């Protein structure tokens, strides 16, 4: 997002008319040092139109990528080319200077378990790509951001650190007695907002004396949450649990996607450049500790502690805090302090499509229509403005936790050391990095939150029981459900049997078993099988780009051509997987179908690329891994094993339990694995960043347009 630079190098690009299908043969190998970029032979692609060149035009000291509307040029300062620009296209130039001293090595990020965190899951590093990601994050003009995202989509498609299998259609299976179901692309449903027909059957579930009755929502599924600690979970199951048992500052109400709603923050405002945000905290909120039958009042200091703790523990999920927030200079303020600040520093408040300038606390409360209790103000500092920041604040990993519960007898000392939350950086001394942190060990086993449910009972890999929270700040006398039970079973046929008998209300099944649950009837109710939503979820395989031969983009392209996409879509996903070729789902800004390689199953092409790469497949043993219990991914890897074996590789397939799987992949202990990506927040950066960013730090990234 900034600009500048003088044209120094002369590089004339001859725009040749290649077809998209024939283009994209990129050579060279990535280098894993912190100051070098991957090299590649020039690749020239055009759209199907003879007058509109689209695709990668040059990849050397600079990258030149033509979209349908612009030409994006990215490179280090002093390496800007002179380019023949197709008529009618805007030029967007990104110039950067690497901060080599502060750029972590890829090996260190592997050791820290930062895959799909501070660095992408493939441990792929390319300074040009990283500069584009940073430029898109800092840019405020949505039209320029979109063009940068298109360039990243094209680069991701050609450099292929992850091979996209497709974009998922939702499969949802449940009994018709369940009422009020809704869909949100980033958050699970709140189960207290769903209800059941009073005539729904009551069935023993076979766990203790628990029954599936109309007040109990029972889900048949598999896997296990990475952790019950919100600061240590970065996967859908853990986030779902915390959406039920926790509260964030803001949230999305049911199907909202355009704007957030108040949760623990009842009002908010920011300075003009968007680098300081102030959140007025709801009063009267209590965190319930079911393990000791205690409650803890929540205020702005708990919020400041929550945010700093996520960064301090340093799990992969902390990248969003580390990248977009400055928690050390954030603070907890009193209402009086905030009111005095507003008198001299008016702030901008935006809510429900309206905007105003507020000069007092009363004006802010009135603008949001709130007149209840408050519990201080949380000041959140951002190092740079970031448009989607409110979406991040709605993520369950930032559920507010009680500082007093976690610090115990150190609480008063820590509060005093921070001057009552005015200096959160003091709390670094009361926490530690990694899973040995005592607060993590406590929350991992005995979670405490403020949400509509609490964790009452669990047995690892068997079941989890959530009970309605009697201290929930927004409690109702008639919630849709007073209990939620997850019944876990790796065997999909066993889960289907639980569904057929009404033991579970909803069930997770592989798409290829969809027909087994269609048309069922039980006690006058029918099974519901819904597949009508194209989700912004991508399923893909991940290459370890720090290992041979996957450090060579031609090898990755070769394997992309060895994937039987149609077979996977039909036989594994029952046609609930739609083709996508890069790291942005349709129809989000940046998705483009011109100038890309439309990979298809083509073993001859794969063999050609391996030959061009100078790679003898017979010299490589490859392990393909997936998470146990996921039969769809097991089949994907079995199909891939077959095709890679035909290419000459020695291939084995293995599975691991979900927590182990996450640990191995986050630490780079894999060759190729398969996974899906549900967005953290609704912005194209939350696909291109996690998929492509290599954790390069920059002294400057500047954007100019002409």
Steps between C-alpha positions, in 0.01 A plus 500: 500500500743782429698612199813640342809417300685594183521276191854367487515165322390464140282199431294487184228237514375351178135415560449174318169325441526172690187311600439472872510121496841495335659760722656496839824304478698661779851380578749552777486424869414707806781595731429485870722786615331806641620740235467314172208427272403206286624510144288408203514500127287767333146383447270683268130438497202669347130479538285338237450847353757599238501860622531453876821340630453346845739293711863494609711696255838483671652339809859596563630786710149636485164333449268648240143373512225620268142478623194578292519866610856575603865406490650436843878536528672391821868502589764644728584869481737564212374205294194656337463413132384694201201311369293513184154545648192378312275794425233583752675332793597668823853444630536413869859493614603344833855569615646371823804484721547183705576519870733200501606547862145459631383235254489163677653200326259245360667233714432699817135536401482126446654435841244734656208324332391805301372324187166657409587766753783749461587322174290315244446123542743415216781700668532674164695825490518740209581863576309631197189311607540611862531864393176468302323352803620784723408760236147360475465505879604863526314629197177689573371542144275195435556509123879485539468230767295290259767526229771400749288203604462396135877510459538283810239255374692464172833459681356245741362309205838492320733453797254249655629460859154349553311314227133595523271198465189715495251719682257322725125491487343465839365162608266527796309197633245524781149398605206723411413540869793745526379856442672829424820381335703769324838534332793732553828460308730554801299425815315189612133523588416594857313197627296694753348676198389172342203306633320171452144390450356399837399167344858409412589157643696453823778245451773374732833587343697231681718740698431510874134596546491759221200500267438663166177681578345820354712718732825324412682550171711194417756508221661187359848591381869404518834647601588694813557872564862606482452654843236636737723808527380763251854635467616154394242383252514571130252260344126479450413269790676710764352821360153345501533411868611853585219658302270313740687559828663839442431860400706729280495880487280493191324221314295421193135451583389180329542551122647852514811545288501870412527641852571382852271533801580584863598215730725581796559841344182708496647786295820587320676781316834564331732783408498637146784286365368182662805427715325537837172329590308544823248242624257575781466177698164363611445508876362217713669221301630201696724213397376175650746249642305171518801310634490699826148645472631858502445811292738776398386850395627606158632847423737677260811362673385145418466604136850650490636188672323271251652672199852513641479138613423381145818665374711393799415130468610521137286221357441508123167681545685795655606618153186711471581686821869527420436621143220749551507612867744657741388346828792641699381856439133421535343569839206474736350839585235619739186666368614834645839476330332423169248780540778750568692373197197547274469866593833575334512211249164444329461153351309350209219258585343280231207267549214367289606695194521833683801702605548784746767684695476456877644738757378337821420160644132588516498583128658165421250308714211689346623429147498125574176522697649359821417619852602206720793430727856526370831352616771723361641564155749293304736699279630289213800633307574391143846550344330571167134554408336169409151510353384149608611536864145475644459166326810370679362620833195278443717188481456255791874485577460854640226395741557698818637296790515596871847614598436422867414135428809446289756678717360391837708630792711706256196697384524801732875526447460489120219755511716737701803444274293605198358806678151346477536412136649827379824317415413146383863433403566437872303176467768341284675414828194308622462287188735297285525391142385153405280227637682478833351834603304431822200705387482288185522177695213618718276619216588199284345267758252723684369772269312797646299744289212746491286348223155336491643156586781360712696175474342267753651164413729343243697190421768540234408347163165386640268789591470864608201631699413869511239627748308828492680768701283632786723810522489587131451877466234453231334193653140423422249290688428307184817430298461281194727241658624466856759236415728416206672162467764409245512123449830408335558198279757452223282252310261683263265201481479491879414872500236441234346228716486742793316740272254242370393410854458863608789470744645813340312797352767587244789303357825556315532251214719466193332631185521158337267365773241769436248266337489279812329775701260633236129426537517368857198523732476470876195568717339702222812713439725492193872523444622826348798497262601847380767568238393839363776731625837553329718575800811722501691189607787354301626142520859452390821309537806665652858449383793536736691749286803474728555138394623357174352459248212729608732803516478503120182666364509280189473192721205653682338577165568145388323359803215745446460340157505153662192563714184327371273799569187365331533164674538670838205734439273216389601201712621673817281812517194384309544806277500734802841636401517774238823570312717787614858561394647742753490634855178706487149353486246622251350762500732688739708797377809374319352179361581488130474233232728663241878469493510190716596136451182293503656183635336178391592135532782460247776252585682570173523869593613403850776279359611779267528748787696253714740449212539877456569528873772238473333286766516119507184399692639154588751665735230647723289338771189708570268471800143619444319571826144578607308526828360168617124461485471720191412239240475761222862605553605136528357437152664813360840384619439149370421636155806726513717211611391309191582780255830598664605136495430496127738795467771293673493637857511263797184592691349406836177625660462549876246657735531678835258610769390861451714665774806302389424579137483871577826487693685317221376731227559817703862390562570405137524128581339383179549459125144555374179534701137579431288754684217751460496872572202671657561876504584670829338822381329616184770666296702370204817557702388215724557262212804640318677587827470159671563318170797702373661728759854390586554722806745737333535824694543825307657836573262646243232393253382776268223502241473743209245504221493654155 
